[in-house]
Amino acid sequence: MHDELTTFRTPLGWCAMLGRGHQLRALTFGHRNADGALAALEGKIVAGARCSAWNRSLAQRLVAALEGEPDLFTDVDVDLTHLTPFSRKVTAACRRIPWGETRTYGELAATAGRPAAARAVGRVMSQNRTPLVVPCHRVIGSTGRLVGFSAPQGIALKRRLLMLESAALVGC
C-alpha cells in the first residue's frame, strides 16, 4: 500500500493531506496555494507518495469545519506510530477536547498522567502532524492566553479557529 497525497482549498487557505488506506498520516492547512501546502509536508513523510484524490469525504469535512460546521473527527484513524506512549496519551486527550472549548497544556499533562509536564505537552502539540483532527489549536496557556501554534499565520490563525468555534478566549 502506498501513501497518497492530495491538496484542496478551504476557507482558511490551501490544505494538503497524506494518507495510507483509511489512515491519515499528515495534514497541513492555511497555505496561500497548493504548492505551499505540499512544501509544508515535504521532507517529513511524503517521499514516494503519489498524488491522488485521497479521502474526498475527509477533505469535505475539513472544509465544512473551517466554515464553522462542528466536527470532532473522532472517527478519523490517525497514524500515531511515530509517537511515544506519553505523546499518544496527550494526543488522545487533545482529541477529546470538545468543539468550542479549550484546555491548558497543564490540564492535558495531568490527563496524560504527568501533571508537571506542561512543557512536554507543548512539544507534543508543536509536532502534531494532523492539526484540526488532533485539535492542538484548542490548547492554551495556563493564564488563558493563546501561545504556541506552528501552523502558517501562527497565533492569528489559532485565534481565528477558536473564534470560528466560538470558544471563550481570555487575554486576547
Secondary structure as UniProt FT lines:
FT   STRAND          4..10
FT   TURN            11..12
FT   STRAND          13..20
FT   TURN            21..22
FT   STRAND          23..31
FT   HELIX           34..41
FT   TURN            42..45
FT   TURN            47..48
FT   STRAND          50..51
FT   TURN            54..55
FT   HELIX           56..65
FT   TURN            66..68
FT   TURN            74..75
FT   STRAND          77..78
FT   TURN            81..82
FT   HELIX           85..95
FT   TURN            99..100
FT   STRAND          103..104
FT   HELIX           105..111
FT   TURN            112..113
FT   TURN            115..116
FT   HELIX           118..126
FT   TURN            132..133
FT   HELIX           136..138
FT   STRAND          139..140
FT   TURN            142..143
FT   TURN            152..153
FT   HELIX           154..164
FT   TURN            165..166
//
